Amino acid sequence: MAKGETSYICGLDAAVDVVGGKWKPMILWALHDGTHRFGELRRQVSGVSEKMLIQQLRELERDGIVHREVPPRVEYSLTEPGRALNAALLPLGQWGDDYMDQILAHKARAACEPAGASTG
């Protein structure tokens, strides 16, 4: 969906728009167990740059998924829709846990194949 559009084709389109990208699901996962300060989130979401974490948190806040509490310190927590979204993502996380080894094995085999080789 292009930026600025205000309609979705279906519910899945809306959900993917909210959680799309590499970092948003990881941020939601980190917030699953409660409120965290920015530095805590940065440590828990390994590999994310400060700039990207700020951007992703702002988008999640804009979409009503994350609440940003300012005084006396900046803390982030999930809103009610954010908790519901996290609950919807739990089965996806379980699927990833169940099949992670197989996924990695397939990726490793594909990386060893000559360019343009067909598997079948």
N, C-alpha and C positions, 0 to 999 in steps of 0.2 A: 504494500500500500504506500502510495506517495505521501510525503509529508504534507500536512494541511488538510488531507481528506478527513471527513468526519463520519463516514459510513463504512461498514464491514460487510463482507459477503456472507459470513456465518460467524458463529461463536468462536470457532477455532481460529479464524482470522484475527479476531479481537484479542484472544489469549496470546497468540504468537506475536502480535504487535507489542504487547505488554512485556513478555518475557524474552523476546527475540535477542539474539546475540550470545556471546560467550560468557559474559560476566553477570548478567542479571539473575540467572538461576542460581549461580554461586553466591551472590549477595543474599538472595532470599533464603537459601539454605543456611547461611551464616546467621541470619536473623531469626531462624526458626526457634532457637532456644531463648530468645529474649532480646532486650535492648542492648545495643552496643555503641560505643564511641567510635569515631572515624578511625582512629589508630588501630583499634581492635579489629574492625572490619578489614582494614588493609592487611593485617597479619593473617587473618583467616582466609581471605580470598587471595591465595598465593599467586603471584605473577601479575596482578593487576597494577597498572601505574596509578599514581595519585590522581592525575588528570582524568583518566578513564573512570576511576571509582567515583569521583565527584560528579562526572557527567551522568553515569548510570544511576547514581542515587537521586540526582535531580529529576531524571526521567521517571523513575519509580515513584518519586514524590508527586510529580505532576499528574501521573496516572492514578493517584490515590492508593498506591500499594504500600508505600513507606511513609511513616510520619517522622518529621525532623523536629526534635525538641531543642530549643536554643538555650534559654537561660537555665541554670548558670553555666552549663556546658553543652556542646552539641552532641546529641545522642539520636540514634535511629532505632525505630521499632516498626513492626508490621502493623498495619491497620487491619480492621476486620476483613475487608476484601483481600488484603495481603495474606492473612492467615488462611483464608479459604483457598487462595491460589496455591499456597504452599502445600496444603492438604491434597490438592489436585496433582501436584508435581511429585508427591511421595511415591506413587506407583511407578512413575517414570524413573525415578532414582533407584527404586528396587530392581527394575528391569536392567538398568545400567550395571548395578552390582552383580546381578545374576549372569549377565552376558559379557562383562568387561573382558575376561580372559579370551573369549572367542573373538570378540571384536579386535583386540590387539593382535591375535594370531593371524586373522585375515589381513589386517593392515600390514603386518610384517611380511606375509607371503606376497602380497601385492607389490610391496616395495622391492622385492627380490626379482620379480618378473621383468623380462625385457620390455622396453617401451612398446606399446601397441599390441602386446600379447593378449590373446583372448583366453578366458578361463572356461569357456564353455558352451 
